[in-house]
Amino acid sequence: MQVPSHVEYERATSVEHALSLLSRPETRVLAGGHSLIPMMKLRLAQPEVLVDINGLAELAFIALAGDQLRIGALARHADLLSSAVAGQWFPIFHDAEREVADPIVRLWGTVGGSLCQADPSEDLSAVFAAVRATAVIRGQHGERMVPVREFHLGPYETVIRPGELLAEIRVPVRPGTGSAYEKVARRVGDWSVAAAGAVLRLHTDHGRTVIESAGIGLTAVGAEHFVAAEAEDFLAGRVASSESFAAAGAIAAERCHPAADQRGPEDFKRHLVAELTTRALRRAAARAGS
Ligand SMILES: Cc1cc2nc3c(=O)[nH]c(=O)nc-3n(C[C@H](O)[C@H](O)[C@H](O)COP(=O)(O)OP(=O)(O)OC[C@H]3O[C@@H](n4cnc5c(N)ncnc54)[C@H](O)[C@@H]3O)c2cc1C
């Protein structure tokens, strides 16, 4: 099937206008369209109305505000990749965005669309989980905040209700934090076979570098909410060392749930999780210290 079924098209002129259009039944937000349009062509999605939010400049921003990095849902992958302030505080964003698809997809695909698509292989879901971001969801009756770690209910399913849209994502900024993302794909621009993102906050205690907190996100390997929670708990309070990073990698590999598919068997994916988590932690620690 290559042709979507009949659909009405509405172009929103403001967030309020978008929300009023979304109050109609069977509507869907259209952002970059890089996931939604192919799904409509395959008839996996059959909305009756598309609400195009591409004209909403008020949702297309990346800015530091106090102790938070704020990213509008309509910021494109390319915007995040070229954002100096995002790269300065969270190099993990630049690591991941360099690996998302190709320049054409990155120019159109949006940060919000990536999160809302909730594809288990979406790189930014693991990244925003690792940095412990908060999603700001708008509806006609106001705004609600949801930690990204609670945003995804399962594959292709999020907490966004009919009539709502994701407006922005907020990331707490803390000095002394380092982050990194490591991905293995079959070829350049492909989806992950597996990937791992790490965020470390370090401090010095009696001359030793100690992990204050760790965030670990996993892509495409069936980790609950894209998080390696047991590995994070293991690291908190330990000395930042190659041994503790390797042990955390092993825990992450053991506790995730990869499925064998055309990208590889389960044991290969577990091997990747162990190795990529260890590497991401090592790089995050080096960046935290610099
Ligand atoms: C060839 C190709 C390769 C790709 N490779 C990768 C890759 O390696 N890694 C990766 O992470 N991604 C990859 N992607 C996906 C890419 O990141 C898409 O940009 C992303 O999946 C969807 O973003 P979008 O803006 O196009 O969303 P759309 O396709 O417009 O929307 C996707 C879904 O989210 C909903 N939605 C969008 N925005 C909002 C909002 N603000 N509020 C509520 N709902 C919303 C839509 O209604 C729809 O259900 C690839 C895509 C393509 C086409």
The ligand as an SDF file (V2000), in Angstrom:
LIG
                    3D

 53 58  0  0  0  0  0  0  0  0999 V2000
   14.9730    7.0770    6.4760 C   0  0  0  0  0  0  0  0  0  0  0  0
   14.7970    7.4000    7.9310 C   0  0  0  0  0  0  0  0  0  0  0  0
   15.7940    7.0450    8.8170 C   0  0  0  0  0  0  0  0  0  0  0  0
   15.6440    7.3410   10.1710 C   0  0  0  0  0  0  0  0  0  0  0  0
   16.6520    6.9920   11.0210 N   0  0  0  0  0  0  0  0  0  0  0  0
   16.5360    7.3040   12.3250 C   0  0  0  0  0  0  0  0  0  0  0  0
   17.5810    6.9830   13.2510 C   0  0  0  0  0  0  0  0  0  0  0  0
   18.6340    6.4390   12.9010 O   0  0  0  0  0  0  0  0  0  0  0  0
   17.3880    7.3050   14.5530 N   0  0  0  0  0  0  0  0  0  0  0  0
   16.2530    7.9380   14.9840 C   0  0  0  0  0  0  0  0  0  0  0  0
   16.1390    8.2040   16.1800 O   0  0  0  0  0  0  0  0  0  0  0  0
   15.2650    8.2670   14.1460 N   0  0  0  0  0  0  0  0  0  0  0  0
   15.3830    7.9700   12.8350 C   0  0  0  0  0  0  0  0  0  0  0  0
   14.3700    8.3050   11.9730 N   0  0  0  0  0  0  0  0  0  0  0  0
   13.1360    8.9450   12.4970 C   0  0  0  0  0  0  0  0  0  0  0  0
   13.2880   10.4380   12.5970 C   0  0  0  0  0  0  0  0  0  0  0  0
   13.9570   10.7140   13.7910 O   0  0  0  0  0  0  0  0  0  0  0  0
   11.9060   11.1170   12.6030 C   0  0  0  0  0  0  0  0  0  0  0  0
   12.1810   12.4410   12.5060 O   0  0  0  0  0  0  0  0  0  0  0  0
   11.0480   10.8870   13.8380 C   0  0  0  0  0  0  0  0  0  0  0  0
   10.7130    9.5580   13.9650 O   0  0  0  0  0  0  0  0  0  0  0  0
    9.7080   11.5740   13.7950 C   0  0  0  0  0  0  0  0  0  0  0  0
    9.8170   12.9420   13.7990 O   0  0  0  0  0  0  0  0  0  0  0  0
    8.8770   13.8070   12.8730 P   0  0  0  0  0  0  0  0  0  0  0  0
    9.0280   15.2090   13.2810 O   0  0  0  0  0  0  0  0  0  0  0  0
    9.1120   13.4690   11.4480 O   0  0  0  0  0  0  0  0  0  0  0  0
    7.4230   13.3130   13.3480 O   0  0  0  0  0  0  0  0  0  0  0  0
    6.0490   12.9200   12.5480 P   0  0  0  0  0  0  0  0  0  0  0  0
    6.3640   11.8810   11.5630 O   0  0  0  0  0  0  0  0  0  0  0  0
    5.4750   14.1970   12.0180 O   0  0  0  0  0  0  0  0  0  0  0  0
    5.2010   12.4160   13.7480 O   0  0  0  0  0  0  0  0  0  0  0  0
    5.4890   11.1960   14.3930 C   0  0  0  0  0  0  0  0  0  0  0  0
    4.3970   10.9280   15.4490 C   0  0  0  0  0  0  0  0  0  0  0  0
    4.4920   11.8490   16.5190 O   0  0  0  0  0  0  0  0  0  0  0  0
    3.3020   12.6450   16.6340 C   0  0  0  0  0  0  0  0  0  0  0  0
    3.7530   14.0110   16.9460 N   0  0  0  0  0  0  0  0  0  0  0  0
    4.7260   14.7060   16.3250 C   0  0  0  0  0  0  0  0  0  0  0  0
    4.9670   15.8570   16.9750 N   0  0  0  0  0  0  0  0  0  0  0  0
    4.1060   15.8960   18.0240 C   0  0  0  0  0  0  0  0  0  0  0  0
    3.8740   16.8230   19.0700 C   0  0  0  0  0  0  0  0  0  0  0  0
    4.5660   17.9590   19.1810 N   0  0  0  0  0  0  0  0  0  0  0  0
    2.9170   16.5220   19.9800 N   0  0  0  0  0  0  0  0  0  0  0  0
    2.1930   15.3710   19.8990 C   0  0  0  0  0  0  0  0  0  0  0  0
    2.3850   14.4510   18.9310 N   0  0  0  0  0  0  0  0  0  0  0  0
    3.3330   14.7110   18.0120 C   0  0  0  0  0  0  0  0  0  0  0  0
    2.6050   12.5150   15.2780 C   0  0  0  0  0  0  0  0  0  0  0  0
    1.2160   12.7160   15.3890 O   0  0  0  0  0  0  0  0  0  0  0  0
    2.9620   11.0890   14.9120 C   0  0  0  0  0  0  0  0  0  0  0  0
    2.1260   10.1970   15.5750 O   0  0  0  0  0  0  0  0  0  0  0  0
   14.4820    8.0120   10.6250 C   0  0  0  0  0  0  0  0  0  0  0  0
   13.4750    8.3670    9.7250 C   0  0  0  0  0  0  0  0  0  0  0  0
   13.6270    8.0700    8.3870 C   0  0  0  0  0  0  0  0  0  0  0  0
   12.5440    8.4900    7.4390 C   0  0  0  0  0  0  0  0  0  0  0  0
  1  2  1  0
  2  3  1  0
  2 52  2  0
  3  4  2  0
  4  5  1  0
  4 50  1  0
  5  6  2  0
  6  7  1  0
  6 13  1  0
  7  8  2  0
  7  9  1  0
  9 10  1  0
 10 11  2  0
 10 12  1  0
 12 13  2  0
 13 14  1  0
 14 15  1  0
 14 50  1  0
 15 16  1  0
 16 17  1  0
 16 18  1  0
 18 19  1  0
 18 20  1  0
 20 21  1  0
 20 22  1  0
 22 23  1  0
 23 24  1  0
 24 25  2  0
 24 26  1  0
 24 27  1  0
 27 28  1  0
 28 29  2  0
 28 30  1  0
 28 31  1  0
 31 32  1  0
 32 33  1  0
 33 34  1  0
 33 48  1  0
 34 35  1  0
 35 36  1  0
 35 46  1  0
 36 37  1  0
 36 45  1  0
 37 38  2  0
 38 39  1  0
 39 40  1  0
 39 45  2  0
 40 41  1  0
 40 42  2  0
 42 43  1  0
 43 44  2  0
 44 45  1  0
 46 47  1  0
 46 48  1  0
 48 49  1  0
 50 51  2  0
 51 52  1  0
 52 53  1  0
M  END
$$$$
